[in-house]
C-alpha cells in the first residue's frame, strides 16, 4: 500500500552554480529553471496525483543580501513567468498560492502575484505555492506578531491558533521535502510544518532536476517507514 503523499516541497538549490559551470551569468540558471525545469516539474506532480507542491523561490537572506541587480532580475523573471505561463497553468487546473513577506516587493510585483492568485483561485488539480521572501523563522515571528495584535487571543494560544496565523494556513504540511544542489541542510525552510516531513537530498543542480529524478524521490519516499513518533 502506497503512503499518502499530498504535498511535495522543493528547495531548488544550485541555479547559480549551474550557470557558472557553463560559463553563463548567474541569472541564466534561474531563467533556465523557470523556462524548463519548473514546467516539467508541475506537469509531473500532476501526473503523480499529488495535490500540493511548494517551490522556495526566494528567501529573506536572498532578498536582503544579494545585489540589487540580481534581486531585480529575479523579480522580473517572476513577472515574466506569471504572464508567460498563466494561461497554460489555468488550463491544467493549477491554483497559484503565495507565501512569504511579499509586502516588501515593488507594487508592480505585488499586483502580478495578486493577479495570478485571483485568476487561478478556482482551480483544483494542483495547488502550486511559491515561497517568496519566505523564511521559517521570519514566518514564525510574523505569526507571533499577528497573534500579539489580537490581545484577547494571547492567553488562548494553542497549536490551532498558531497555525491559523502561519503563511501556510490553507495548505497541508509537506510530506516530502527535496533539496537539490548537493547541500544537505534545510536552511530554515518550513520550520514549523516540517516536523514529520521526509527529506531527499539530490546532488544535481536544480536546472538539471528531471521528472525522472522527481519520480525517484517519490519512489524512495514510498519505501520509507513513517512512524510519526510512534
ROSE-4610 file (N, C-alpha, C; in Angstrom, 1 decimal, always signed):
// ROSE-4610
residu = [X/X/X/X/X/X/X/X/X/X/X/X/X/X/X/X/X/X/X/X/X/X/X/X/X/X/X/X/X/X/X/X/X/X/X/X/X/X/X/X/X/X/X/X/X/X/X/X/X/X/X/X/X/X/X/X/X/X/X/X/X/X/X/X/X/X/X/X/X/X/X/X/X/X/X/X/X/X/X/X/X/X/X/X/X/X/X/X/X/X/X/X/X/X/X/X/X/X/X/X/X/X/X/X/X/X/X/X/X/X/X/X/X/X/X/X/X/X/X/X/X/X/X/X/X/X/X/X/X/X/X/X/X/X/X/X/X/X/X/X/X/X/X/X/X/X/X/X/X/X/X/X/X/X/X/X/X/X/X/X/X/X/X/X/X/X/X/X/X/X/X/X/X/X/X/X/X/X/X/X/X/X/X/X/X/X/X/X/X/X/X/X/X/X/X/X/X/X/X/X/X/X/X/X/X/X/X/X/X/X/X/X/X/X/X/X/X/X/X/X/X/X/X/X/X/X/X/X/X/X/X/X/X/X/X/X/X/X/X/X/X/X/X/X/X/X/X/X/X/X/X/X/X/X/X/X/X/X/X/X/X/X/X/X/X/X/X/X/X/X/X/X/X/X/X/X/X/X/X/X/X/X/X/X/X/X/X/X/X/X/X/X/X/X/X/X/X/X/X/X/X/X/X/X/X/X/X/X/X/X/X/X/X/X/X/X/X/X/X/X/X/X/X/X/X/X/X/X/X/X/X/X/X/X/X/X/X/X/X/X/X/X/X/X/X/X/X/X/X/X/X/X/X/X/X/X/X/X/X/X/X/X/X/X/X/X/X/X/X/X/X/X/X/X/X/X/X/X/X/X/X/X/X/X/X/X/X/X/X/X/X/X/X/X/X/X/X/X/X/X/X/X/X/X/X/X/X/X/X/X/X/X/X/X/X/X/X/X/X/X/X/X/X/X/X/X/X/X/X/X/X/X/X/X/X/X/X/X/X/X/X/X/X/X/X/X/X/X/X/X/X/X/X/X/X/X/X/X/X/X/X/X/X/X/X/X/X/X/X/X/X/X/X/X/X/X/X/X/X/X/X/X/X/X/X/X/X/X/X/X/X/X/X/X/X/X/X/X/X/X/X/X/X/X/X/X/X/X/X/X/X/X/X/X/X/X/X/X/X/X/X/X/X/X/X/X/X/X/X/X/X/X/X/X/X/X/X/X/X/X/X/X/X/X/X/X/X/X/X/X/X/X/X/X/X/X/X/X/X/X/X/X/X/X/X/X/X/X/X/X/X/X/X/X/X/X/X/X/X/X/X/X/X/X/X/X/X/X/X/X/X/X/X/X/X/X/X/X/X/X/X/X/X/X/X/X/X/X/X/X/X/X/X/X/X/X/X/X/X/X/X/X/X/X/X/X/X/X/X/X/X/X/X/X/X/X/X/X/X/X/X/X/X/X/X/X/X/X/X/X/X/X/X/X/X/X/X/X/X/X/X/X/X/X/X/X/X/X/X/X/X/X/X/X/X/X/X/X/X/X/X/X/X/X/X/X/X/X/X/X]
num = [1/1/1/2/2/2/3/3/3/4/4/4/5/5/5/6/6/6/7/7/7/8/8/8/9/9/9/10/10/10/11/11/11/12/12/12/13/13/13/14/14/14/15/15/15/16/16/16/17/17/17/18/18/18/19/19/19/20/20/20/21/21/21/22/22/22/23/23/23/24/24/24/25/25/25/26/26/26/27/27/27/28/28/28/29/29/29/30/30/30/31/31/31/32/32/32/33/33/33/34/34/34/35/35/35/36/36/36/37/37/37/38/38/38/39/39/39/40/40/40/41/41/41/42/42/42/43/43/43/44/44/44/45/45/45/46/46/46/47/47/47/48/48/48/49/49/49/50/50/50/51/51/51/52/52/52/53/53/53/54/54/54/55/55/55/56/56/56/57/57/57/58/58/58/59/59/59/60/60/60/61/61/61/62/62/62/63/63/63/64/64/64/65/65/65/66/66/66/67/67/67/68/68/68/69/69/69/70/70/70/71/71/71/72/72/72/73/73/73/74/74/74/75/75/75/76/76/76/77/77/77/78/78/78/79/79/79/80/80/80/81/81/81/82/82/82/83/83/83/84/84/84/85/85/85/86/86/86/87/87/87/88/88/88/89/89/89/90/90/90/91/91/91/92/92/92/93/93/93/94/94/94/95/95/95/96/96/96/97/97/97/98/98/98/99/99/99/100/100/100/101/101/101/102/102/102/103/103/103/104/104/104/105/105/105/106/106/106/107/107/107/108/108/108/109/109/109/110/110/110/111/111/111/112/112/112/113/113/113/114/114/114/115/115/115/116/116/116/117/117/117/118/118/118/119/119/119/120/120/120/121/121/121/122/122/122/123/123/123/124/124/124/125/125/125/126/126/126/127/127/127/128/128/128/129/129/129/130/130/130/131/131/131/132/132/132/133/133/133/134/134/134/135/135/135/136/136/136/137/137/137/138/138/138/139/139/139/140/140/140/141/141/141/142/142/142/143/143/143/144/144/144/145/145/145/146/146/146/147/147/147/148/148/148/149/149/149/150/150/150/151/151/151/152/152/152/153/153/153/154/154/154/155/155/155/156/156/156/157/157/157/158/158/158/159/159/159/160/160/160/161/161/161/162/162/162/163/163/163/164/164/164/165/165/165/166/166/166/167/167/167/168/168/168/169/169/169/170/170/170/171/171/171/172/172/172/173/173/173/174/174/174/175/175/175/176/176/176/177/177/177/178/178/178/179/179/179/180/180/180/181/181/181/182/182/182/183/183/183/184/184/184/185/185/185/186/186/186/187/187/187/188/188/188/189/189/189/190/190/190/191/191/191/192/192/192/193/193/193/194/194/194/195/195/195/196/196/196/197/197/197/198/198/198/199/199/199/200/200/200/201/201/201/202/202/202/203/203/203/204/204/204/205/205/205/206/206/206/207/207/207/208/208/208/209/209/209/210/210/210/211/211/211/212/212/212/213/213/213/214/214/214/215/215/215/216/216/216/217/217/217/218/218/218/219/219/219/220/220/220/221/221/221/222/222/222/223/223/223/224/224/224/225/225/225/226/226/226/227/227/227/228/228/228/229/229/229/230/230/230]
x = [+0.8/+0.0/+0.9/+0.6/+1.4/+1.1/+2.1/+1.9/+1.3/+0.4/-0.2/+0.9/+0.9/+1.8/+1.0/+0.7/-0.2/+0.5/+1.8/+2.5/+4.0/+4.5/+6.0/+6.4/+7.5/+8.1/+9.5/+10.0/+11.3/+12.1/+13.4/+14.4/+15.3/+15.0/+15.7/+17.1/+18.0/+19.4/+20.2/+21.2/+22.2/+22.0/+21.1/+20.9/+22.1/+22.7/+23.8/+25.1/+25.3/+26.4/+26.3/+25.1/+24.8/+25.3/+24.9/+25.2/+26.8/+27.4/+28.8/+29.6/+29.1/+29.8/+29.7/+28.7/+28.5/+29.1/+29.7/+30.3/+29.2/+28.1/+27.0/+26.8/+26.2/+25.8/+24.9/+25.0/+24.3/+22.8/+22.3/+20.8/+20.3/+21.2/+20.8/+20.4/+20.9/+20.5/+19.0/+18.7/+17.3/+16.4/+16.8/+16.0/+15.7/+16.7/+16.6/+15.6/+15.7/+14.9/+13.4/+13.2/+11.8/+11.2/+12.0/+11.5/+11.4/+12.2/+12.3/+12.0/+12.7/+12.6/+11.3/+10.8/+9.6/+8.4/+8.2/+7.0/+7.0/+8.1/+8.2/+7.9/+8.3/+8.1/+6.6/+5.9/+4.5/+3.7/+4.1/+3.4/+3.6/+4.7/+5.0/+4.3/+4.2/+3.5/+2.0/+1.4/+0.0/-0.1/+0.8/+0.8/+0.8/+1.5/+1.6/+0.4/-0.5/-1.7/-1.4/-0.4/-0.1/-0.8/-1.4/-2.3/-1.6/-0.5/+0.2/+1.7/+2.3/+3.7/+4.1/+5.2/+5.7/+7.1/+7.5/+8.8/+9.3/+10.5/+11.1/+11.9/+11.3/+12.0/+12.9/+12.6/+13.4/+13.3/+14.5/+14.5/+14.7/+14.5/+14.7/+16.2/+17.1/+18.5/+18.9/+18.2/+18.4/+18.0/+16.8/+16.2/+17.0/+17.6/+18.3/+19.8/+20.4/+21.9/+22.5/+21.7/+22.2/+22.1/+22.8/+22.9/+21.5/+21.3/+20.0/+19.7/+20.8/+20.6/+20.1/+20.6/+20.2/+18.8/+18.4/+17.1/+16.1/+16.5/+15.6/+15.4/+16.5/+16.3/+15.5/+15.6/+14.7/+13.3/+13.0/+11.6/+11.0/+11.9/+11.5/+11.2/+12.0/+11.8/+10.5/+10.1/+8.9/+7.7/+7.8/+6.8/+6.6/+7.7/+7.6/+7.0/+7.4/+6.9/+5.4/+4.9/+3.4/+2.7/+3.1/+2.4/+2.6/+3.8/+4.0/+3.3/+3.2/+2.6/+1.2/+0.6/-0.7/-1.8/-1.9/-3.0/-2.8/-1.5/-1.2/-1.5/-1.2/-1.4/-2.9/-3.6/-5.1/-5.7/-5.3/-5.9/-5.6/-4.5/-4.1/-4.6/-5.4/-6.1/-5.2/-4.1/-3.2/-3.6/-3.7/-4.0/-2.7/-2.5/-1.3/-1.5/-0.6/-0.6/+0.7/+0.7/+2.0/+2.1/+3.3/+3.6/+4.9/+5.1/+6.2/+5.8/+6.8/+6.6/+6.7/+5.7/+5.7/+5.4/+5.0/+4.7/+5.9/+7.1/+8.4/+8.7/+7.9/+8.2/+7.7/+8.2/+7.7/+6.2/+5.4/+4.0/+3.6/+4.3/+4.0/+4.1/+5.1/+5.2/+4.1/+3.7/+2.6/+1.3/+1.1/-0.1/+0.0/+1.2/+1.3/+0.9/+1.4/+1.1/-0.4/-1.0/-2.4/-3.2/-2.8/-3.5/-3.4/-2.2/-2.1/-2.9/-3.0/-3.8/-5.3/-5.7/-7.1/-7.5/-6.7/-7.1/-7.2/-6.4/-6.4/-7.1/-7.8/-8.3/-9.3/-10.0/-11.0/-10.4/-9.1/-8.5/-8.3/-8.4/-8.3/-7.4/-6.7/-5.9/-4.6/-4.0/-2.7/-2.7/-2.3/-2.0/-0.5/-0.1/+1.4/+1.7/+2.4/+2.8/+4.2/+4.4/+5.7/+6.0/+7.1/+7.6/+8.6/+8.1/+8.8/+9.1/+10.4/+10.9/+10.4/+10.5/+10.0/+11.1/+11.0/+12.0/+11.2/+11.6/+10.9/+10.8/+12.0/+12.0/+11.1/+11.3/+10.6/+9.1/+8.6/+7.2/+6.7/+7.5/+7.0/+6.9/+7.9/+7.9/+6.7/+6.4/+5.2/+3.9/+3.9/+2.7/+2.5/+3.6/+3.5/+3.1/+3.6/+3.2/+1.7/+1.2/-0.3/-1.1/-0.7/-1.4/-1.3/-0.1/+0.0/-0.8/-1.2/-2.1/-3.5/-3.8/-5.1/-5.0/-4.9/-4.6/-5.5/-6.7/-7.7/-7.4/-6.5/-6.2/-4.9/-4.1/-2.8/-2.9/-3.8/-4.0/-4.6/-5.1/-5.8/-4.9/-3.6/-2.8/-2.6/-2.8/-2.6/-2.1/-1.9/-1.4/-2.4/-3.6/-4.6/-4.6/-4.5/-4.5/-3.2/-2.1/-0.8/-0.7/-1.1/-1.1/-2.0/-3.1/-4.0/-3.4/-2.3/-1.6/-0.3/+0.0/+1.1/+0.7/+1.8/+1.5/+0.8/+1.1/+0.6/-0.7/-1.5/-2.8/-3.7/-3.6/-4.6/-4.0/-2.8/-2.2/-1.7/-1.7/-1.2/+0.3/+0.8/+2.2/+2.9/+4.1/+4.8/+5.1/+4.9/+5.2/+6.7/+7.1/+8.4/+9.0/+10.2/+11.0/+12.2/+12.4/+13.5/+14.4/+15.7/+16.7/+17.7/+17.8/+18.8/+20.1/+21.1/+22.3/+23.4/+23.1/+24.2/+24.3/+23.7/+23.8/+22.8/+23.2/+22.4/+22.0/+21.2/+20.7/+19.3/+18.6/+17.2/+17.1/+18.1/+18.1/+16.9/+16.2/+15.1/+13.8/+13.8/+12.6/+11.4/+10.3/+9.1/+9.4/+10.0/+10.4/+9.3/+8.2/+7.0/+6.4/+6.2/+5.5/+6.2/+7.5/+8.4/+8.6/+7.9/+8.1/+8.2/+7.4/+7.4/+7.6/+8.2/+8.5/+9.7/+9.6/+10.8/+11.6/+12.9/+13.8/+14.5/+14.7/+15.5/+16.6/+17.8/+18.9/+19.5/+19.4/+19.8/+21.0/+22.0/+23.3/+23.1/+22.2/+22.1/+21.7/+22.2/+21.7/+20.3/+19.5/+18.1/+17.8/+18.5/+18.1/+18.2/+19.0/+19.2/+18.2/+17.4/+16.5/+15.4/+15.2/+14.3/+13.0/+12.0/+10.9/+11.3/+12.3/+12.7/+13.3/+14.1/+14.6/+13.5/+12.4/+11.3/+10.6/+10.4/+9.8/+10.7/+12.0/+12.9/+12.7/+12.6/+12.4/+11.1/+10.1/+8.7/+8.8/+9.4/+9.5/+10.3/+11.3/+12.1/+11.2/+10.5/+9.5/+8.6/+8.0/+7.0/+7.6/+8.9/+9.6/+10.0/+9.8/+10.2/+9.1/+9.5/+8.5/+8.4/+7.2/+7.0/+6.3/+6.9/+6.4/+5.6/+5.9/+5.2/+5.3/+6.5/+6.7/+6.2/+5.6/+5.0/+6.1]
y = [-1.2/+0.0/+1.3/+2.2/+3.4/+4.3/+5.0/+6.0/+7.3/+7.9/+9.2/+10.2/+10.8/+11.9/+13.0/+14.0/+15.1/+16.4/+16.5/+17.8/+17.5/+17.9/+17.9/+19.4/+19.6/+20.9/+20.8/+21.8/+21.8/+23.0/+22.7/+23.8/+23.7/+24.6/+24.5/+25.1/+24.4/+25.0/+24.6/+25.5/+25.2/+26.0/+26.9/+27.6/+28.4/+29.1/+30.0/+29.1/+28.0/+27.2/+26.5/+26.1/+25.5/+26.5/+27.8/+28.8/+29.0/+29.0/+29.3/+28.1/+26.9/+25.8/+25.9/+26.5/+26.6/+27.9/+28.7/+30.0/+31.0/+30.9/+31.9/+32.8/+33.9/+34.8/+34.0/+34.3/+33.6/+33.6/+34.7/+34.8/+33.7/+33.3/+32.3/+31.0/+30.6/+29.4/+29.5/+30.7/+30.9/+31.0/+31.6/+31.7/+30.3/+29.5/+28.1/+27.3/+27.5/+26.7/+27.2/+28.5/+29.0/+28.5/+28.5/+28.2/+26.7/+25.9/+24.4/+23.5/+23.8/+22.8/+22.9/+24.0/+24.2/+23.7/+24.0/+23.5/+22.0/+21.3/+19.9/+19.3/+20.1/+19.6/+19.6/+20.7/+20.7/+19.8/+19.5/+18.5/+17.1/+16.8/+15.5/+15.4/+16.4/+16.4/+16.1/+16.7/+16.4/+15.0/+14.5/+13.1/+12.1/+12.4/+11.6/+11.7/+12.6/+12.7/+13.4/+14.2/+14.9/+16.3/+16.7/+17.9/+19.2/+19.1/+20.3/+20.3/+21.3/+21.5/+22.9/+23.0/+24.3/+24.4/+25.5/+25.8/+27.1/+26.9/+28.0/+28.9/+30.0/+30.7/+31.8/+32.3/+33.5/+33.5/+33.5/+33.6/+35.1/+35.4/+36.8/+37.1/+36.1/+36.4/+36.7/+35.9/+36.2/+37.7/+38.0/+39.3/+40.5/+40.3/+41.4/+41.4/+40.3/+40.2/+40.2/+39.7/+39.7/+41.1/+41.3/+42.6/+43.0/+44.3/+44.9/+44.4/+44.3/+43.9/+42.5/+41.6/+40.2/+40.1/+40.8/+40.7/+41.3/+42.4/+43.0/+42.0/+41.3/+40.3/+39.1/+38.7/+37.6/+38.0/+39.2/+39.7/+39.9/+40.3/+40.5/+39.1/+38.1/+36.8/+36.2/+36.5/+36.1/+36.8/+38.0/+38.7/+38.0/+37.7/+37.1/+35.7/+35.0/+33.6/+33.6/+34.5/+34.6/+34.9/+35.8/+36.2/+35.2/+34.5/+33.6/+32.2/+31.9/+30.5/+30.5/+31.7/+31.8/+31.0/+31.2/+30.6/+29.0/+28.6/+27.2/+26.6/+27.2/+26.7/+26.7/+27.7/+27.7/+26.5/+26.2/+25.1/+23.8/+23.7/+22.5/+22.3/+23.3/+23.3/+23.6/+24.4/+24.7/+26.0/+25.9/+27.1/+27.7/+28.9/+29.6/+30.1/+29.8/+30.3/+30.9/+31.9/+32.6/+32.7/+32.3/+32.5/+33.4/+34.0/+34.9/+36.3/+37.1/+38.6/+39.4/+39.3/+39.9/+41.4/+41.9/+43.3/+44.2/+43.6/+44.3/+44.4/+43.8/+43.8/+45.1/+45.4/+46.6/+46.3/+47.4/+47.4/+46.6/+46.7/+46.1/+44.5/+44.1/+42.6/+42.1/+42.9/+42.5/+42.4/+43.3/+43.2/+42.0/+41.7/+40.4/+39.2/+39.1/+38.0/+37.9/+39.1/+39.1/+38.7/+39.1/+38.7/+37.2/+36.6/+35.1/+34.4/+34.8/+34.1/+34.2/+35.4/+35.6/+34.8/+34.9/+34.2/+32.7/+32.1/+30.7/+30.1/+30.9/+30.5/+29.4/+29.2/+28.1/+26.8/+26.8/+25.5/+24.5/+23.3/+22.2/+21.1/+21.1/+19.9/+19.9/+21.1/+21.2/+22.6/+22.7/+24.0/+24.1/+25.1/+25.4/+26.6/+26.4/+27.5/+28.0/+29.3/+29.9/+30.6/+30.2/+30.8/+32.0/+33.2/+34.4/+35.3/+35.6/+36.4/+35.6/+34.3/+33.4/+32.8/+32.8/+32.1/+31.5/+30.4/+29.7/+30.6/+31.1/+32.0/+33.2/+33.8/+35.0/+34.8/+33.6/+33.3/+33.2/+32.5/+32.3/+33.6/+34.5/+35.8/+36.6/+36.5/+37.3/+36.7/+35.4/+34.8/+35.2/+35.3/+35.7/+37.2/+38.0/+39.4/+39.6/+38.7/+38.8/+38.5/+37.4/+37.0/+38.0/+38.7/+39.7/+40.9/+41.1/+42.2/+41.9/+40.7/+40.2/+40.0/+41.0/+40.9/+39.9/+39.8/+38.9/+37.5/+37.2/+35.8/+35.3/+36.1/+35.7/+34.6/+34.8/+33.8/+32.5/+32.5/+31.3/+30.6/+31.0/+30.5/+29.0/+28.3/+26.9/+26.5/+25.3/+24.9/+25.4/+25.2/+25.6/+27.1/+27.9/+29.3/+29.7/+29.1/+29.5/+29.1/+27.9/+27.5/+28.4/+28.9/+29.7/+31.1/+31.4/+32.7/+32.5/+31.3/+31.0/+31.3/+31.4/+31.7/+30.5/+29.3/+28.0/+27.6/+28.5/+28.1/+27.3/+27.5/+26.8/+25.6/+25.2/+24.0/+23.0/+21.7/+20.7/+20.8/+20.3/+20.2/+19.3/+19.6/+18.8/+17.4/+16.4/+15.0/+14.8/+15.4/+15.2/+16.5/+16.8/+18.0/+17.6/+18.1/+17.8/+19.0/+18.8/+19.8/+19.4/+20.2/+19.9/+20.6/+20.4/+21.1/+20.5/+19.4/+18.7/+19.1/+20.2/+20.7/+19.8/+19.5/+18.7/+19.5/+20.5/+21.3/+21.8/+22.3/+22.7/+24.2/+25.0/+26.4/+27.1/+26.4/+27.0/+27.0/+26.2/+26.1/+25.4/+26.0/+25.4/+24.8/+25.6/+25.1/+24.4/+25.1/+24.5/+23.3/+23.5/+22.5/+21.2/+21.2/+20.1/+19.1/+19.2/+18.3/+16.8/+16.3/+14.9/+14.7/+15.7/+15.6/+14.6/+13.9/+13.2/+14.1/+13.8/+14.6/+13.8/+14.4/+13.8/+14.9/+14.6/+15.5/+15.0/+15.8/+15.4/+16.2/+15.5/+16.2/+17.1/+16.8/+17.6/+19.1/+20.0/+21.4/+21.4/+22.4/+22.4/+22.5/+23.3/+23.3/+21.9/+21.0/+19.6/+18.6/+19.1/+18.2/+17.8/+16.5/+16.0/+15.3/+15.1/+14.4/+13.0/+12.4/+11.1/+11.2/+12.3/+12.5/+12.6/+13.4/+13.5/+12.2/+11.4/+10.1/+9.2/+9.3/+8.5/+8.9/+10.2/+10.7/+10.2/+10.3/+9.8/+8.3/+7.5/+6.1/+5.8/+6.5/+6.3/+6.7/+7.7/+8.1/+7.0/+6.4/+5.3/+4.1/+3.9/+2.8/+3.0/+4.2/+4.6/+4.2/+4.0/+3.8/+5.1/+5.7/+6.9/+6.6/+6.9/+6.5/+7.6/+8.8/+10.0/+9.9/+9.5/+9.5/+8.2/+7.3/+6.1/+5.1]
z = [+0.0/+0.0/+0.0/-0.9/-1.0/+0.1/+0.6/+1.7/+1.1/+1.8/+1.3/+1.1/-0.1/-0.5/-1.0/-0.2/-0.6/-0.9/-0.4/-0.6/-0.7/-1.8/-2.1/-2.0/-1.2/-1.2/-1.7/-2.4/-3.1/-2.7/-2.4/-2.2/-3.4/-4.4/-5.7/-5.7/-5.1/-5.0/-6.2/-6.5/-7.5/-8.8/-8.9/-10.1/-10.6/-9.6/-10.0/-10.3/-9.5/-9.7/-11.1/-11.5/-12.8/-13.9/-13.8/-14.8/-14.8/-13.6/-13.5/-14.2/-14.0/-14.7/-16.2/-16.7/-18.1/-18.7/-17.8/-18.3/-18.6/-17.9/-18.2/-17.0/-17.1/-16.0/-15.0/-13.7/-12.7/-13.0/-13.5/-13.8/-14.7/-15.6/-16.6/-16.0/-14.8/-14.1/-13.7/-13.2/-12.7/-14.0/-15.0/-16.2/-16.8/-16.9/-17.5/-16.6/-15.3/-14.4/-14.5/-14.7/-14.9/-16.2/-17.2/-18.6/-18.8/-18.2/-18.5/-17.3/-16.2/-15.1/-14.4/-14.0/-13.2/-14.0/-15.3/-16.0/-16.1/-16.3/-16.3/-14.9/-13.9/-12.5/-12.2/-12.5/-12.1/-13.0/-14.2/-15.0/-14.4/-13.9/-13.3/-12.0/-11.2/-9.9/-10.2/-11.2/-11.6/-12.0/-12.9/-13.3/-12.1/-11.1/-9.9/-9.0/-9.3/-8.5/-7.1/-7.1/-5.8/-5.9/-4.8/-4.8/-4.5/-3.9/-3.5/-3.7/-4.3/-4.5/-4.1/-3.3/-2.9/-3.4/-4.0/-4.5/-3.8/-3.1/-2.4/-3.3/-3.8/-4.9/-4.4/-3.2/-2.7/-1.1/-0.5/+1.0/+1.4/+2.7/+3.1/+3.0/+3.2/+3.0/+1.6/+0.6/-0.8/-1.1/-0.6/-0.9/-0.3/+0.9/+1.5/+1.3/+1.0/+0.9/-0.5/-1.4/-2.8/-3.4/-4.5/-5.1/-5.6/-5.7/-6.1/-7.5/-8.3/-9.7/-9.8/-9.0/-9.0/-8.5/-7.4/-6.9/-8.0/-8.6/-9.6/-10.8/-11.2/-12.3/-11.9/-10.6/-10.1/-10.1/-9.7/-9.6/-11.0/-11.9/-13.3/-14.0/-13.6/-14.1/-13.6/-12.3/-11.8/-12.5/-12.8/-13.6/-15.0/-15.7/-17.0/-16.9/-15.8/-15.6/-15.5/-14.7/-14.4/-15.7/-16.5/-17.7/-18.9/-18.9/-19.9/-19.7/-18.4/-18.1/-17.6/-17.4/-16.7/-17.4/-18.7/-19.4/-19.4/-19.6/-19.6/-18.2/-17.1/-15.8/-15.5/-16.0/-15.8/-16.5/-17.8/-18.5/-17.8/-17.1/-16.5/-15.1/-14.6/-13.3/-12.2/-12.4/-11.4/-10.6/-9.3/-8.5/-7.9/-8.1/-7.6/-6.2/-5.4/-4.0/-3.6/-2.8/-2.5/-0.9/-0.4/+1.0/+1.1/+2.2/+2.4/+2.6/+2.9/+3.2/+1.9/+1.1/-0.2/-0.2/+1.0/+1.2/+0.9/+1.0/+0.7/-0.7/-1.6/-3.0/-3.7/-4.8/-5.6/-5.8/-5.9/-6.1/-7.3/-8.4/-9.6/-9.4/-8.7/-8.5/-7.6/-6.6/-5.7/-6.5/-7.5/-8.3/-9.2/-9.7/-10.5/-9.7/-8.5/-7.7/-7.3/-7.0/-6.7/-8.0/-9.1/-10.4/-10.6/-10.4/-10.5/-9.6/-8.3/-7.3/-7.6/-8.0/-8.3/-9.6/-10.6/-11.9/-11.7/-10.8/-10.7/-9.5/-8.8/-7.4/-7.5/-8.6/-8.7/-9.1/-9.5/-10.0/-8.8/-9.1/-8.1/-8.4/-9.5/-9.9/-9.0/-8.9/-8.1/-7.6/-6.3/-5.7/-5.7/-6.5/-6.7/-5.9/-4.8/-3.9/-4.2/-4.3/-4.4/-3.1/-2.5/-1.3/-1.7/-1.4/-1.9/-0.7/-0.6/+0.6/+1.8/+1.8/+2.8/+3.6/+4.9/+5.8/+7.0/+7.5/+8.5/+9.8/+10.2/+11.4/+11.2/+10.1/+9.8/+9.8/+9.3/+9.3/+10.7/+11.5/+12.9/+13.7/+13.4/+14.1/+13.6/+12.3/+11.8/+12.4/+12.6/+13.2/+14.6/+15.4/+16.8/+16.8/+15.9/+15.9/+15.6/+14.6/+14.3/+15.6/+16.3/+17.5/+18.6/+18.7/+19.8/+19.5/+18.2/+17.9/+18.3/+18.5/+19.0/+20.4/+21.2/+22.6/+23.4/+22.9/+23.6/+23.4/+22.4/+22.0/+22.6/+23.2/+23.7/+24.7/+25.6/+26.7/+26.2/+25.0/+24.4/+23.4/+23.3/+22.2/+22.3/+21.2/+21.2/+19.7/+19.4/+18.1/+17.0/+17.2/+16.2/+15.9/+16.9/+16.8/+16.1/+16.5/+16.0/+14.5/+14.1/+12.7/+11.9/+12.5/+11.7/+11.4/+11.9/+11.6/+10.9/+10.5/+9.6/+8.1/+7.3/+5.9/+5.2/+5.8/+5.2/+5.7/+6.2/+6.9/+6.0/+4.7/+3.8/+3.1/+3.4/+2.8/+3.8/+3.4/+4.4/+4.6/+5.7/+5.9/+4.8/+4.5/+3.4/+3.9/+3.1/+3.4/+3.0/+1.9/+1.3/+0.9/+1.4/+1.1/+0.3/-0.9/-1.7/-1.8/-1.6/-1.8/-2.9/-3.9/-5.0/-4.7/-5.5/-5.5/-4.6/-4.0/-3.2/-1.8/-1.4/+0.0/+0.9/+2.1/+3.0/+4.3/+4.0/+5.1/+4.7/+5.7/+5.4/+5.3/+5.8/+5.7/+6.3/+7.3/+8.0/+7.2/+6.1/+5.3/+6.0/+6.1/+6.8/+8.1/+9.0/+10.3/+11.1/+11.1/+11.9/+11.2/+9.9/+9.1/+8.8/+8.9/+8.5/+9.6/+10.7/+11.9/+11.6/+10.7/+10.3/+8.9/+8.2/+6.8/+6.5/+5.4/+5.0/+4.1/+4.0/+3.2/+2.1/+1.0/-0.1/-0.5/-0.5/-0.9/-2.2/-3.2/-4.6/-5.0/-5.5/-5.9/-7.1/-8.0/-9.2/-8.9/-9.7/-9.6/-10.1/-9.6/-9.9/-11.4/-12.2/-13.6/-14.3/-13.7/-14.3/-13.6/-12.7/-12.0/-12.9/-13.2/-14.2/-13.6/-14.5/-14.0/-13.4/-14.1/-13.6/-12.2/-11.9/-10.6/-9.6/-9.9/-9.0/-8.8/-9.8/-9.6/-8.7/-8.8/-8.0/-6.5/-6.3/-4.9/-4.3/-5.1/-4.7/-4.4/-5.3/-5.0/-3.7/-3.5/-2.3/-1.1/-1.2/-0.1/+0.2/-0.9/-0.7/+0.0/-0.1/+0.6/+2.0/+2.5/+3.8/+4.8/+6.1/+7.1/+8.0/+7.9/+8.7/+10.0/+11.1/+12.4/+13.1/+12.8/+13.4/+15.0/+15.4/+16.9/+17.6/+16.8/+17.5/+17.7]
